[in-house]
């Protein structure tokens, strides 16, 4: 059957010239039963731009790959199926194809990673078909399975996090989308596996979700990720500026960017939330900049640094305490806030330099105390 298929393809005048050497290699390697080398050639072929035409992948999989499927790595075979599924024009047809592969891997205990990969890719098409319930069921099932694996190939985790992220995006669950998509990006080679357009869209979506996520008050991980640079020179470049303004608690910079929010209806509609969030970020930054012995702030100081009325300070601090952004206590009588802890942060270059300066100051104070003690009580110090 495989010889008939390859012979037919090679005799077909419509077969792209640049693909003919691949088919010839397929025939040669198959005859010699060099399955590993054949797998490598197949992987290269399926990713070749010229092979994306018509139904080349589908016919190749059904009429050739299946004939030697038992001889190649099961996870690689599953990845071939994922690539092939993307050539179907209808999402329902792609889903049916993947579900067939899922059933073939369901019972084998040594193929559970392939099962998870295929299940999550099928869930991707279920999501496209707006079947959120089936997508969620697949996510929950695969999450439990992944917890039992001793090791997982990055492609499996990437598929899981990508689908989970897109599910939360469809439900406008910004914080969950943000966390899952950052994990997805950690599992792939962004430049090799995402087009420039996809990178821009991803950076845009992550920026919006970071701003609107009700539990995200540290943007450092996104700000330091290379994907954010894809926004430079695009119409969405201002989103990067807005993220840096929030991360630094820079209310003035935020206010200068407010006219831009009309370009994103979700941000414009969430203006009250964004104002409260930038005030909280300003409070966090203000506390972070202070040394541990200088973290008792008056209501007036907080009002000045967050640009809110004094009578709203207590509510803002209580919000920060509830979100566990800070720990401490409020003295309503003295109108003081004593802060004992501030949420750890991923620091940008400027914040790291500020931390370095604080450590340098601390070192100097320790040296001064040691010198003072030695001067006052020289008998306690002996010299060799």
Residue pairs with C-beta under 8 A, 6 or more apart in sequence:
1 63
1 67
2 30
2 63
2 64
2 67
2 68
3 27
5 59
5 60
5 63
5 64
6 23
6 26
6 27
6 30
6 64
9 15
9 23
10 20
10 23
10 24
10 27
15 23
16 50
16 51
16 53
18 48
18 50
19 45
19 48
19 50
19 51
19 56
22 41
22 44
22 45
22 48
22 51
25 41
26 38
26 41
26 42
26 45
26 64
29 37
29 38
29 41
30 38
30 68
33 71
35 68
35 71
35 72
36 72
38 68
38 72
39 72
39 73
39 76
42 65
42 80
43 76
43 79
43 80
45 51
45 60
46 57
46 60
46 80
46 83
46 84
47 83
51 57
52 87
55 87
56 87
57 83
57 84
57 87
58 84
58 87
58 88
60 84
61 80
61 81
61 84
65 77
65 80
69 77
74 105
74 108
74 110
74 111
74 114
75 111
75 113
75 114
75 117
75 153
75 155
75 156
77 114
78 101
78 105
78 114
78 117
78 118
79 117
79 155
81 97
81 98
81 101
81 118
82 98
82 117
82 118
82 121
82 159
84 97
85 94
85 97
85 98
85 121
85 125
86 94
88 94
88 97
91 125
91 128
91 129
92 125
92 129
94 125
95 122
95 125
95 126
95 129
98 118
98 121
98 122
98 125
99 122
101 118
102 115
102 118
102 119
102 122
105 111
105 112
105 114
105 115
105 118
106 115
108 115
112 145
112 149
113 149
113 152
113 153
113 156
115 145
116 142
116 145
116 146
116 156
116 159
116 160
117 155
117 156
117 159
119 138
119 141
119 142
120 138
120 139
120 142
120 156
120 159
120 160
120 162
120 163
121 159
121 163
122 138
123 134
123 135
123 138
123 139
123 163
123 167
124 159
124 162
124 163
124 166
126 134
126 135
126 138
127 135
127 163
127 166
127 167
127 170
132 167
132 170
132 171
135 163
135 167
136 167
138 163
139 160
139 163
139 164
139 167
142 160
143 160
146 152
146 156
146 157
146 160
154 187
154 188
155 187
157 183
157 187
158 184
158 187
158 188
161 180
161 181
161 183
161 184
161 187
162 180
162 181
162 184
164 176
164 180
165 176
165 177
165 180
165 181
165 184
166 177
168 174
168 176
168 177
168 180
169 177
169 205
169 209
174 208
174 209
174 210
174 212
174 213
174 214
174 216
175 209
175 213
175 214
175 215
175 216
177 205
177 209
178 206
178 209
178 210
178 213
178 216
178 222
181 202
181 205
181 206
181 209
182 206
182 221
182 222
182 225
185 202
185 225
185 227
188 194
190 199
190 226
190 227
194 202
196 230
199 227
199 230
200 230
200 231
200 234
200 236
202 227
202 230
203 227
203 228
203 230
203 231
203 236
203 239
203 240
204 231
204 236
204 239
206 222
206 227
206 228
207 222
207 228
207 231
207 236
207 239
207 240
207 242
207 243
208 239
208 264
208 266
208 267
209 216
210 216
210 219
210 222
210 243
210 246
211 242
211 243
211 246
211 267
211 274
211 277
212 266
212 267
212 270
212 273
212 274
214 273
215 323
217 277
217 280
217 281
217 284
217 323
217 325
217 343
218 247
218 343
218 345
218 346
219 243
219 246
219 247
220 247
220 345
220 346
220 347
220 348
221 346
222 228
222 243
223 243
223 244
223 247
223 346
223 348
224 346
224 348
228 240
228 243
231 237
231 239
231 240
232 240
235 263
238 257
238 260
238 263
239 264
241 253
241 257
242 254
242 257
242 260
244 250
244 253
244 348
245 253
245 254
245 257
245 278
246 254
246 277
246 278
246 281
247 281
247 348
248 281
248 285
248 348
248 350
248 351
249 278
249 281
249 282
249 283
249 284
249 285
249 286
250 282
251 278
251 279
251 282
251 306
251 307
254 274
254 278
258 271
261 267
261 268
261 271
261 274
262 268
267 274
276 316
276 319
279 306
279 307
279 308
279 316
280 316
280 319
280 320
280 323
280 325
282 305
282 306
282 307
283 302
283 305
283 306
283 316
283 317
283 320
283 325
283 326
284 320
284 325
284 326
284 342
284 343
284 345
286 297
286 302
286 305
286 306
287 295
287 297
287 326
287 339
287 342
288 342
288 345
288 351
289 354
291 358
291 361
291 362
295 328
295 338
295 339
295 340
296 336
296 337
296 338
296 339
297 336
297 337
297 339
298 335
298 336
298 337
299 310
299 313
299 314
299 335
299 336
299 337
300 310
300 335
302 313
302 316
302 317
302 337
303 309
303 310
303 312
303 313
306 313
306 316
308 316
310 335
313 337
314 330
314 332
317 326
317 330
317 337
318 330
320 326
321 327
321 328
324 343
325 342
325 343
326 339
326 341
326 342
326 343
327 339
327 340
327 341
327 342
328 337
328 338
328 339
328 340
328 341
329 337
329 338
330 336
330 337
330 338
331 337
331 338
345 351
347 355
373 380
374 380
374 381
